[in-house]
Amino acid sequence: MQLSDFDYPLPEALIAQRPLQDRAASRMLVLYRNEQRWEDRLFREFPQFLRAGDCLVLNDTRVFPSRLYGRRAGIRALRVGRKNPARKQHLTGRVEVFLLHPSREDPCVWEALVRPGRKMYIGERVRFDEELEAEVIARGEFGQRTIRFRYGGDLYKKFGEIGHVPLPPYIKRPDEPPDRERYQTVFAAHTGSVAAPTAGLHFTGEVLGQCRAAGAEIAYLTLHVGLGTFQPIHTQVVEEHRLDPELFEITKENAHTMRAARRLVAVGTTSVRTLESAMLAGGLTASHGETGLYIYPGFCFQATGALLTNFHLPRSSLLLLVCAFAGRELVLEAYRHAAAARYRFYSYGDCMLVL
């Protein structure tokens, strides 16, 4: 398959730059796969589509302030005779470090996206404030770097003090204090994501209560959103792309709730990937590990019965997943309708329910 087959036009004005004042006030486009049709609804009506025996599956990961800004602080001493192009660079200037995930072996070592990437060589140091400094210890593609922090305290606490909310690049404004609460689901519990599982942003405590009242159970899983979820596809052939692995966990209690359900209603593509990864590994049981599951048309879904999701970027792995679940033609026709009907797109935008 060609990546160009998963494109659609979108006016920039439809990309939501701020959340609605009321989380649950979004519009909701409902797709009926079997009937090959859709209808315009409101997210507040979502509980009406649930029934006894359903299980609503939510990703309870918590976003941390993973975008850091610092200044170049020079190069560590090099071995005699070793050359490094950074010697010729001007060793000052602003640096953006977008944290991805820590090393399992050393919590001070992180994978990150660094800008300006081409100018950050091995040995380069970045100073964020008087206490926190990091050094580039390895280089990867597309601006990816491995860095080691020098800090004696709690890194996550420090990130909370100096870091910025990792709003995606299509939101053309700096993060603001309200984003710390709004770019977070109301059920977020386990810190580790560098992007929100955005389908969950629509829920309030009241809506969750209505879902239970409709007869649905609620179960949680954790997938810490990282590069695998939002990295661009750099190949023109769909099948040649690979996702970076991300950490996930399903507890014994939640796995039991899921197994007992007649239908699993996954909230977000991250929930889908976690559920389907578990099934491929042997079933919905207590599990934890990494998944790099890449879902595109032709994939056989074993767990997901329905999907609530936001609208996704053209040519993205997230859009490919939705097309795999609902069919490329139906999804792209629905996206064109959503654009014509002035739906709000992407992270802070409206949503789609696929039945």
C-alpha positions in Angstrom: 0.0 0.0 0.0 1.1 3.5 -0.7 1.1 6.1 2.0 -0.4 8.6 -0.4 -3.6 6.5 -0.3 -4.2 7.7 3.3 -4.2 11.5 2.7 -7.0 14.0 2.9 -7.2 17.8 2.6 -7.7 19.8 5.8 -8.0 23.6 6.2 -5.5 24.8 8.9 -8.4 26.7 10.5 -10.0 23.4 11.6 -7.0 22.4 13.8 -8.1 23.1 17.3 -5.7 25.4 19.1 -7.3 25.3 22.5 -9.7 22.9 24.3 -13.3 23.7 24.7 -14.3 25.2 28.1 -16.3 22.0 28.8 -14.5 18.7 28.2 -17.7 16.9 27.2 -19.0 19.5 24.8 -17.2 18.1 21.8 -19.0 16.9 18.7 -18.9 13.2 17.9 -19.1 11.7 14.4 -20.6 8.1 14.7 -19.5 5.6 12.0 -21.5 2.4 11.5 -19.2 0.0 9.8 -21.8 -2.6 8.8 -24.2 0.0 7.4 -21.4 2.1 5.8 -22.8 5.3 7.1 -22.3 8.0 9.7 -24.2 10.5 11.6 -23.4 13.7 13.5 -23.9 13.5 17.3 -22.5 15.1 20.5 -20.0 13.4 22.8 -22.5 13.9 25.7 -24.6 11.2 23.9 -21.7 8.7 24.1 -23.2 6.7 27.1 -26.3 6.0 25.0 -24.2 3.8 22.7 -23.2 1.6 25.5 -25.1 -1.4 26.8 -24.9 -4.1 29.5 -22.0 -6.4 28.9 -19.8 -3.7 27.4 -16.4 -2.8 28.9 -15.0 0.7 28.4 -11.2 0.5 28.2 -9.3 3.6 29.2 -5.6 4.4 29.0 -4.7 5.8 32.5 -1.2 7.0 31.6 -0.3 10.5 32.9 1.6 13.1 30.8 4.6 14.8 32.4 6.1 18.1 31.3 8.6 16.5 28.9 9.6 19.6 26.8 12.7 21.2 28.3 14.5 24.3 27.2 18.2 24.9 27.9 21.3 26.4 26.5 24.4 24.8 25.1 27.1 24.6 27.7 30.1 23.3 25.7 31.8 19.9 25.2 33.3 17.6 27.7 37.0 17.0 27.5 37.9 14.8 24.5 40.5 12.1 24.3 43.7 13.2 22.6 43.6 12.7 18.9 39.8 12.3 18.8 38.0 14.7 16.4 34.5 16.0 17.0 32.8 18.5 14.6 31.3 20.2 17.7 34.6 21.8 18.4 34.0 24.1 15.4 30.5 25.0 16.5 29.5 28.1 18.5 28.8 26.7 21.9 25.9 28.9 23.0 22.3 29.1 21.9 18.9 27.8 22.9 18.3 24.0 22.8 14.9 22.2 22.9 15.0 18.7 24.4 11.8 16.7 24.0 12.1 13.7 26.3 10.8 10.3 25.1 11.5 7.7 27.7 14.2 6.7 30.3 16.5 3.8 29.9 15.5 0.7 31.9 19.0 0.3 33.1 19.7 3.9 34.2 16.9 6.3 35.1 19.3 9.2 34.4 19.7 8.2 30.7 16.9 9.2 28.4 16.0 9.0 24.7 15.0 12.4 23.4 14.4 14.5 20.4 16.8 17.5 20.3 16.6 20.7 18.3 18.8 21.9 16.6 19.6 18.2 16.2 22.3 18.4 13.5 24.4 20.7 15.7 24.3 18.5 18.8 27.2 16.1 18.8 28.3 13.4 21.3 29.8 15.1 24.2 27.7 18.3 23.9 26.2 19.5 27.2 23.0 21.3 27.8 22.3 23.3 30.9 18.7 23.8 31.9 19.1 25.7 35.2 21.7 26.0 38.0 20.9 22.4 39.1 20.2 20.4 36.0 22.5 19.5 33.1 22.6 16.8 30.5 25.1 15.4 28.0 24.6 13.9 24.6 26.0 10.3 24.7 24.7 8.9 21.5 23.1 10.1 18.2 20.2 8.6 16.3 18.2 9.6 13.2 15.8 12.5 12.8 17.1 14.5 15.7 16.9 11.6 18.2 19.6 11.6 20.9 20.5 9.7 24.0 21.3 12.0 26.9 22.5 11.5 30.4 21.3 13.9 33.1 23.5 15.1 35.9 21.2 15.6 38.9 21.0 14.2 42.4 17.3 14.6 43.1 14.0 13.3 41.7 14.1 13.9 37.9 10.3 13.8 37.4 9.9 16.4 40.2 12.5 18.6 38.5 10.7 18.2 35.1 7.5 19.3 36.8 9.3 22.5 37.9 11.0 23.5 34.7 9.4 21.5 32.0 6.6 22.5 29.5 3.5 20.7 28.5 4.3 18.7 25.4 1.7 20.2 23.1 2.0 18.8 19.5 3.6 21.1 16.9 0.3 21.7 15.1 -0.8 23.7 18.1 0.8 27.0 17.1 1.1 28.6 20.5 3.3 28.1 23.6 1.8 26.0 26.4 -0.1 27.9 29.1 -0.9 27.1 32.7 -4.4 25.7 31.9 -2.8 23.1 29.6 -1.3 21.3 32.6 -4.8 20.2 33.6 -6.6 20.1 30.2 -3.9 18.1 28.3 -4.5 15.4 30.8 -7.4 12.9 31.2 -9.4 13.1 34.4 -8.5 9.4 35.1 -4.7 9.8 34.5 -2.8 7.8 37.2 0.6 6.5 36.1 3.2 9.1 35.0 5.2 8.3 31.8 3.6 9.8 28.6 5.0 12.5 26.5 1.6 13.0 24.7 -1.9 12.7 25.9 -4.2 9.7 24.9 -6.4 12.4 23.4 -9.7 10.4 23.0 -9.8 10.3 26.8 -9.7 14.1 27.1 -13.5 14.3 26.5 -14.5 12.4 29.6 -15.6 13.9 32.8 -16.5 12.2 36.1 -20.2 12.8 35.2 -19.9 11.1 31.8 -18.0 8.1 33.3 -20.9 7.8 35.8 -23.4 7.7 33.0 -21.4 5.0 31.3 -21.6 2.8 34.4 -25.3 3.6 34.7 -25.8 2.4 31.1 -24.5 -1.0 32.3 -20.9 -0.8 31.1 -17.9 -1.8 33.2 -14.8 0.3 33.1 -11.3 -1.1 32.9 -7.9 0.5 32.7 -4.7 -0.2 31.0 -1.5 1.8 30.7 0.4 2.6 27.6 3.0 5.3 28.0 2.7 7.3 24.8 6.1 7.9 23.2 7.6 8.2 19.8 5.9 5.0 18.5 2.5 6.8 18.7 3.3 10.1 17.1 6.4 9.5 14.9 5.9 10.4 11.3 6.0 7.7 8.6 9.1 8.3 6.5 8.5 5.5 4.0 6.2 5.7 1.0 5.3 2.0 1.3 3.0 1.5 4.2 4.3 -1.9 5.1 7.9 -0.8 5.4 7.3 1.5 8.4 8.3 0.4 12.0 7.1 1.8 15.3 9.3 2.5 18.2 8.3 0.3 21.2 6.3 1.8 24.1 5.8 0.5 27.6 2.4 -1.0 28.6 0.8 -2.8 31.5 -2.5 -4.6 32.1 -3.2 -5.6 35.7 -4.8 -8.9 36.7 -8.0 -7.2 38.0 -8.4 -5.2 34.8 -7.7 -8.1 32.6 -10.4 -10.1 34.4 -12.9 -7.3 33.8 -12.0 -7.2 30.1 -12.3 -10.9 29.6 -15.8 -10.9 31.2 -17.1 -8.3 28.7 -19.3 -9.0 25.7 -17.8 -6.1 23.9 -14.6 -4.1 24.5 -15.0 -0.4 23.6 -11.5 1.0 23.3 -11.0 4.7 24.0 -8.1 5.8 21.8 -5.7 4.1 19.4 -3.3 3.4 22.3 -5.9 1.3 24.1 -6.4 -0.6 20.8 -2.7 -1.3 20.4 -2.4 -2.5 24.0 -5.4 -4.8 23.7 -4.3 -6.3 20.4 -0.7 -6.7 21.6 -2.0 -8.6 24.6 -4.1 -10.9 22.4 -1.2 -11.6 20.1 0.9 -12.5 23.1 -1.6 -15.1 24.3 -4.7 -13.3 25.6 -6.1 -10.7 28.0 -4.1 -11.6 31.1 -2.0 -9.6 33.5 1.0 -8.4 31.4 3.6 -5.7 31.0 6.4 -5.0 28.6 6.9 -3.2 25.4 4.8 -3.1 22.2 5.8 -1.9 18.8 2.6 -3.2 17.2 1.9 -1.4 14.0 -1.7 -1.7 12.8 -2.6 -0.9 9.2 -5.3 -2.2 6.8 -5.3 -6.0 6.6 -4.8 -6.4 10.4 -7.1 -8.9 12.1 -8.6 -7.4 15.3 -9.1 -10.0 18.0 -10.2 -7.8 21.0 -11.5 -4.4 19.9 -15.3 -4.3 19.4 -15.8 -0.5 19.1 -13.5 2.5 19.1 -13.7 6.1 20.3 -10.9 8.2 18.8 -10.0 11.7 17.8 -9.4 12.8 14.2 -5.8 12.1 13.1 -3.2 13.6 10.8 -3.0 12.5 7.2 -0.5 9.8 6.4 -0.1 8.9 10.1 0.0 5.5 11.8 -3.0 6.5 13.8 -5.1 7.1 10.8 -3.9 3.8 9.3 -5.1 2.1 12.5 -8.6 3.7 12.2 -8.7 2.7 8.5 -7.8 -0.9 9.4 -10.7 -1.0 11.9 -13.4 0.8 9.8 -12.2 0.6 6.2 -10.1 3.2 4.3 -12.9 4.4 2.0 -15.5 4.9 4.8 -13.0 6.6 7.1 -11.7 9.0 4.4 -15.2 9.9 3.3 -16.2 10.5 6.9 -13.1 12.7 7.3 -14.1 14.8 4.3 -17.5 15.2 5.7 -16.1 16.2 9.1 -14.0 18.9 7.4 -17.0 20.2 5.4 -19.1 20.2 8.6 -16.4 22.2 10.4 -15.5 19.6 13.0 -12.5 20.5 15.2 -9.4 18.3 14.4 -6.6 16.6 16.4 -5.6 16.7 20.0 -8.0 19.3 21.4 -10.6 18.6 18.7 -13.8 16.6 18.3 -14.1 12.8 18.2 -15.3 9.8 16.2 -17.1 6.7 17.5 -16.7 3.6 15.3 -19.3 0.9 15.9 
